[in-house]
C-alpha cells in the first residue's frame, strides 16, 4: 500500500478513536456528576445530592450500605434496616396512599428505623385553609360546593392523621426568609442548633410523638415508636446533602438518624429511580458478564473461521486449485455444442441473423438465396467440415451482393 494511503488510514483511525474517547468521557462526566437524578439522591455528587453521605457510610466496616431501586415491599422483613428517604416531596401524595404506607408500616413492625426527610418547602401552599374548610364546615351548606378533588384530599389527610397522629403545617413562620435555625428539645446528645432551610412543620401531634427540634415553637424534627421500630420525620433534607457535609457537617445528628442498625438503605424509588426487570438486570444480578463475553468471543471466532481457514491448505489442495480455466469464447462454443446439434447449426445461425436484420435493410434482398444455400448444405451437414463449407457458401453469396453494389455505384 502506498505511503499516502497508509497516512490516510492512520489519520482516520486516530480521529475515530478520539471521537469514541470523547463520547465515553462525556457520558462518564455526566453520570459522575449525577445531575440527571433528582435532588437529594444518593446517586448525585453535586451540592444538591447525597452521594457524599452514602460513600462515607460505605467506608465504615460495621455498616452495610445499599440503595433500594425496587418497590419497598421487596425489602426483607427479617432484617432490621435504617431506611433513609431523603428529598421526599409532600406533593407526591405517597403519605396518603395506603399502598405506599403499608410496606413502610411492615418494616416498622419488623424493627426497622424509617427516616423520612422532606424536601425544603418555602411555605407557599395554602393547605391549612383547605384543611380548616374541610374539617370545620363539613356540615355547612358551603360543603356542597366543594369539588370532588378537595373532598378526596381532605379524606386522605384525615386518613394520615388517624394513622400516624400528625398533620402538616405549610404556613410561613413570622420574620422568616427561607433559611432559619432549629433548637434542640430535650437532653439528647445532639447539636443545640441546626441550620434549617424549610418552612414545613408539624402540628396536632399525638402523645406518641417526641419533638427533637423546634423551629419557632413549631416541631421540625420528630420521632415516635411504631411497632418494634421507630419513625423519624424531618421537615428538611439539607443536612443530608453534599453541601451540608462540606460546610456544616452534623455527625452526631447523622449517627442518631441511623441508630443502632448496621444495615443502611437509601431509597431511590420515591425520586423516580427504579430498576425495571429485564435481561440486563438479571445479568448484573447473577454476574453473567463472563458468559456473554464468551458467547461474543465464540461468535467472532465463528465468523473468522468462515472468512479464513485456521488450518493452512495442503500442497495437494493448492495443486488442484491452480488449474487453468477456459475463456468466454471457449465456454460459448462448449455451450453451443451441448445445446445445438451439428446438423442444425447453420439453420440456427440463419434464423438469428434474420431476426437481427431491420425491415428496411438491403440484406433482405439476398435472404432467399441465403436460405436456399443453408437448406442445400444442411442436408449434407453431418460433420463439422460440411458446416464450415455451408458457412463459406453463405459468405460467398453475401460477398457477391456487395461486389455487385460496388460496380453499380463506382
C-alpha positions in Angstrom: 0.0 0.0 0.0 1.4 3.5 -0.9 2.7 5.7 2.0 0.0 8.3 1.3 -2.8 5.7 1.7 -1.3 4.5 4.9 -1.2 8.0 6.3 -4.9 8.5 5.4 -5.9 5.2 7.1 -3.9 6.1 10.2 -5.5 9.5 10.4 -9.0 8.0 10.0 -8.4 5.6 12.9 -6.9 8.3 15.0 -9.9 10.6 14.6 -12.3 7.6 15.2 -10.5 6.7 18.5 -10.5 10.4 19.6 -14.3 10.6 18.9 -15.0 7.4 20.8 -12.8 8.5 23.8 -14.6 11.9 23.9 -18.0 10.3 23.9 -17.1 7.9 26.7 -15.6 10.7 28.8 -18.7 12.9 28.2 -21.0 10.1 29.5 -18.7 9.4 32.4 -18.6 13.0 33.4 -22.4 13.3 33.2 -23.1 10.2 35.2 -20.4 11.0 37.8 -21.9 14.4 38.4 -25.3 12.8 38.7 -27.3 15.9 37.8 -29.7 13.7 35.8 -31.0 12.4 39.1 -33.4 14.2 41.5 -32.1 16.4 44.3 -31.0 14.6 47.5 -30.4 11.4 45.6 -27.5 9.3 46.7 -26.5 8.9 43.1 -25.9 12.6 42.7 -22.5 14.1 43.5 -23.1 17.8 43.1 -24.0 20.0 46.1 -27.7 19.1 45.9 -27.1 15.3 46.1 -26.4 12.9 49.0 -23.7 10.8 47.5 -21.0 12.0 49.9 -23.1 10.7 52.9 -23.6 7.4 51.1 -19.9 6.9 50.3 -18.9 8.0 53.8 -21.1 5.3 55.4 -19.8 2.8 52.9 -16.3 3.2 54.4 -17.5 2.2 57.9 -16.7 -1.5 58.2 -19.6 -2.2 60.7 -22.2 -0.8 58.3 -23.7 -2.4 55.2 -24.9 0.4 52.9 -27.1 -0.2 49.8 -29.6 1.6 47.6 -33.1 0.5 47.1 -34.2 0.6 43.4 -37.2 -1.8 43.8 -40.6 -1.3 45.5 -40.4 -1.1 49.3 -42.5 -4.2 49.6 -39.5 -6.2 48.3 -37.3 -5.3 51.3 -36.8 -8.3 53.5 -38.7 -8.1 56.8 -36.4 -10.5 58.7 -33.7 -7.8 58.8 -33.7 -4.5 60.7 -32.9 -1.6 58.4 -32.3 2.0 58.7 -34.2 3.2 55.7 -33.4 6.8 54.7 -35.9 8.6 52.4 -34.4 11.9 51.5 -35.8 14.8 49.4 -39.4 13.5 49.9 -42.0 15.9 48.5 -45.4 16.1 50.1 -46.9 16.8 46.7 -46.1 13.2 45.7 -49.2 12.1 47.7 -47.4 8.9 48.9 -48.1 9.6 52.5 -51.8 9.5 51.8 -51.5 6.4 49.7 -52.3 3.1 51.7 -50.4 1.1 49.1 -47.2 3.0 49.9 -47.7 3.3 53.6 -48.3 -0.4 54.1 -44.7 -1.6 53.3 -43.4 1.3 55.5 -45.5 0.1 58.4 -44.5 -3.5 57.8 -40.8 -2.5 58.1 -41.6 -0.6 61.2 -43.3 -3.6 62.7 -40.2 -5.7 62.0 -38.0 -3.4 64.0 -36.6 -1.1 61.3 -35.9 2.6 61.6 -37.6 4.7 58.9 -36.2 8.3 58.4 -38.3 10.5 56.1 -36.7 13.8 55.3 -38.9 16.2 53.4 -37.8 18.4 50.5 -37.3 22.0 51.7 -40.6 23.8 51.5 -41.0 27.6 51.1 -44.3 27.8 52.7 -46.4 29.0 49.8 -49.1 26.3 49.6 -52.3 27.4 51.5 -53.1 23.8 52.6 -54.1 24.9 56.1 -57.1 26.8 54.7 -58.2 23.7 52.8 -57.9 21.6 56.0 -59.9 24.1 58.1 -62.5 24.4 55.4 -62.9 20.6 55.2 -62.7 20.0 59.0 -64.9 22.7 60.5 -67.5 23.2 57.8 -68.3 19.7 56.7 -71.9 20.0 57.8 -72.3 23.5 56.5 -74.1 24.5 53.3 -70.8 25.6 51.7 -69.7 22.0 51.9 -71.9 21.1 49.0 -69.9 23.5 46.7 -66.6 21.8 47.3 -65.1 19.9 44.4 -64.6 16.2 44.4 -60.8 16.7 44.5 -61.0 18.8 47.6 -63.1 16.2 49.4 -60.8 13.4 48.4 -57.8 15.4 49.5 -59.4 16.1 52.9 -60.2 12.4 53.3 -56.6 11.4 52.5 -55.2 13.8 55.1 -57.7 12.6 57.7 -56.5 9.1 56.9 -52.9 10.1 57.6 -53.9 11.9 60.8 -55.7 8.9 62.2 -52.9 6.5 61.1 -49.8 8.4 62.3 -51.2 11.0 64.5 -50.0 14.3 62.9 -50.7 17.0 60.4 -48.5 19.2 58.2 -48.2 22.9 58.6 -47.1 24.8 55.4 -47.6 28.3 56.7 -44.5 30.6 56.7 -43.1 31.5 60.1 -43.1 35.1 61.1 -40.0 37.1 60.0 -38.6 34.0 58.2 -36.9 34.3 54.9 -36.2 30.7 53.9 -33.2 29.8 56.0 -33.5 29.7 59.7 -32.4 27.7 62.7 -33.9 25.0 64.8 -33.3 24.4 68.5 -32.8 21.1 70.4 -35.7 20.0 72.6 -34.7 17.6 75.3 -31.5 16.1 76.6 -30.3 14.1 73.6 -26.6 14.2 72.7 -27.2 16.3 69.6 -26.2 19.8 68.4 -28.0 22.6 70.2 -28.9 24.4 66.9 -29.1 23.4 63.3 -29.3 25.4 60.1 -32.8 24.8 58.6 -33.9 25.6 55.1 -37.6 24.6 55.1 -40.8 26.3 56.3 -42.6 23.0 56.7 -43.5 21.9 60.2 -45.8 19.5 62.0 -48.9 20.1 64.2 -51.6 18.2 66.1 -49.1 15.6 67.2 -50.4 12.6 69.1 -48.8 11.8 72.5 -46.6 9.1 71.0 -44.5 11.7 69.1 -41.3 13.1 70.7 -40.2 16.5 69.5 -36.4 16.6 68.8 -36.0 20.0 67.2 -38.2 23.2 67.3 -38.4 25.9 64.7 -40.0 29.0 66.3 -42.3 26.9 68.5 -43.1 24.6 65.7 -41.9 21.0 65.6 -39.4 20.5 62.8 -37.9 17.1 63.6 -39.9 14.5 65.5 -39.6 10.8 66.4 -42.0 8.1 67.6 -42.0 4.4 68.2 -44.2 2.4 65.9 -44.4 -1.4 66.3 -41.0 -2.7 67.0 -39.3 0.1 65.1 -39.1 3.9 65.1 -40.3 6.5 62.7 -38.4 9.8 62.3 -39.8 12.8 60.3 -37.7 15.8 59.4 -39.2 18.8 57.6 -35.8 19.4 55.8 -33.2 17.4 53.9 -30.4 19.9 53.7 -28.3 18.3 56.5 -28.0 15.1 54.3 -26.7 17.0 51.2 -23.2 17.1 50.0 -23.1 20.8 50.6 -24.1 20.4 54.2 -21.4 17.8 54.8 -18.8 20.2 53.4 -20.0 23.4 55.0 -22.0 22.4 58.1 -21.4 18.8 58.9 -23.5 17.4 61.8 -22.0 14.0 62.5 -23.9 13.4 65.8 -27.2 14.1 64.1 -26.4 11.7 61.2 -25.3 9.0 63.7 -28.5 9.4 65.6 -30.7 9.2 62.5 -29.1 5.8 61.6 -29.4 4.5 65.2 -28.2 1.1 66.3 -28.8 -0.6 62.9 -25.9 -1.9 60.8 -27.8 -2.1 57.5 -28.5 1.3 56.0 -30.7 1.6 52.9 -31.1 4.7 50.8 -34.4 4.7 49.0 -34.4 6.0 45.4 -37.8 4.8 44.2 -39.6 7.9 45.6 -37.3 10.0 43.4 -38.2 8.2 40.2 -35.1 6.0 40.1 -36.4 2.4 39.8 -34.8 -0.6 38.3 -37.1 -2.3 35.9 -37.0 -6.1 35.5 -35.2 -7.2 32.3 -32.5 -9.3 30.8 -29.6 -6.9 31.7 -30.8 -6.5 35.3 -30.7 -10.3 35.6 -27.2 -10.4 34.1 -25.9 -7.9 36.6 -27.7 -9.6 39.5 -26.3 -13.1 38.7 -22.9 -11.7 37.4 -23.2 -13.4 33.9 -20.9 -10.9 32.2 -18.3 -13.7 31.6 -20.9 -15.9 29.9 -21.9 -13.1 27.5 -18.3 -12.2 26.8 -17.6 -15.9 26.0 -20.6 -16.0 23.6 -19.3 -12.9 21.8 -15.9 -14.4 21.5 -17.3 -17.7 20.1 -19.3 -15.7 17.6 -16.2 -13.8 16.5 -14.3 -17.0 16.1 -17.1 -18.5 14.0 -17.1 -15.5 11.7 -13.3 -15.6 11.4 -13.4 -19.4 10.6 -15.9 -18.8 7.8 -13.8 -16.0 6.3 -10.3 -17.5 6.7 -9.4 -21.1 7.4 -7.5 -21.6 10.6 -5.6 -24.7 9.0 -3.1 -23.9 6.2 -4.0 -25.6 2.9 -2.2 -28.7 1.9 0.1 -29.0 -1.2 -2.5 -31.3 -3.0 -5.2 -28.7 -2.4 -3.1 -25.9 -3.8 -2.3 -28.1 -6.9 -5.9 -28.7 -7.6 -6.7 -25.0 -7.2 -4.1 -23.8 -9.7 -5.8 -25.2 -12.7 -6.0 -23.0 -15.9 -9.6 -22.4 -16.9 -11.1 -21.5 -20.3 -12.0 -18.1 -21.7 -15.5 -16.9 -22.6 -15.3 -17.9 -26.3 -14.4 -21.5 -25.4 -17.3 -21.5 -22.9 -19.7 -20.2 -25.6 -18.6 -22.9 -28.1 -19.0 -25.6 -25.5 -22.5 -24.3 -24.7 -23.4 -24.5 -28.4 -22.1 -28.0 -28.8 -24.2 -29.2 -25.9 -27.4 -27.3 -26.9 -27.5 -27.4 -30.8 -26.7 -30.5 -32.9 -24.2 -30.1 -35.7 -26.8 -30.5 -38.4 -28.8 -27.5 -37.1 -26.0 -25.0 -36.5 -26.3 -23.3 -39.9 -30.1 -23.1 -39.7 -30.0 -21.6 -36.2 -27.4 -19.1 -37.3 -29.5 -18.0 -40.3 -32.6 -17.7 -38.1 -30.8 -15.4 -35.6 -29.3 -13.4 -38.5 -32.7 -12.9 -40.0 -34.2 -11.7 -36.7 -31.4 -9.2 -36.3 -32.0 -7.6 -39.7 -34.1 -4.4 -39.8 -37.2 -4.4 -42.0 -35.6 -1.8 -44.3 -32.2 -3.5 -44.5 -30.9 -4.2 -48.1 -29.6 -7.5 -46.9 -33.1 -8.9 -47.1 -32.8 -9.0 -50.9 -30.4 -11.9 -50.5 -32.3 -13.6 -47.8 -33.9 -16.1 -50.2 -30.5 -17.1 -51.6 -29.0 -17.5 -48.1 -32.0 -19.7 -47.1 -31.5 -21.8 -50.2 -27.8 -22.3 -49.5 -28.5 -23.1 -45.9 -31.2 -25.7 -46.9 -28.9 -27.3 -49.5 -26.0 -27.5 -47.2 -28.0 -28.7 -44.3 -28.7 -32.0 -45.9 -25.0 -32.6 -46.2 -24.0 -31.1 -42.8 -23.4 -34.4 -41.0 -20.0 -33.3 -39.8 -18.0 -30.2 -38.9 -16.4 -29.9 -42.4 -19.8 -29.7 -44.1 -20.9 -27.0 -41.6 -17.8 -25.0 -42.5 -18.5 -25.4 -46.2 -22.0 -24.2 -45.8 -20.8 -21.1 -43.9 -18.3 -20.3 -46.7 -21.0 -20.7 -49.3 -23.3 -18.2 -47.5 -20.3 -15.8 -47.2 -19.8 -16.0 -51.0 -23.4 -15.2 -51.7 -23.2 -12.1 -49.5 -19.9 -11.2 -51.0 -21.3 -11.3 -54.5 -24.0 -8.9 -53.4 -21.5 -6.4 -52.0 -19.4 -6.6 -55.3 -22.5 -6.0 -57.5 -23.4 -2.9 -55.5 -19.9 -1.5 -55.8 -19.9 -1.9 -59.6 -23.3 -0.1 -59.8 -22.1 2.7 -57.6 -18.4 3.3 -58.5 
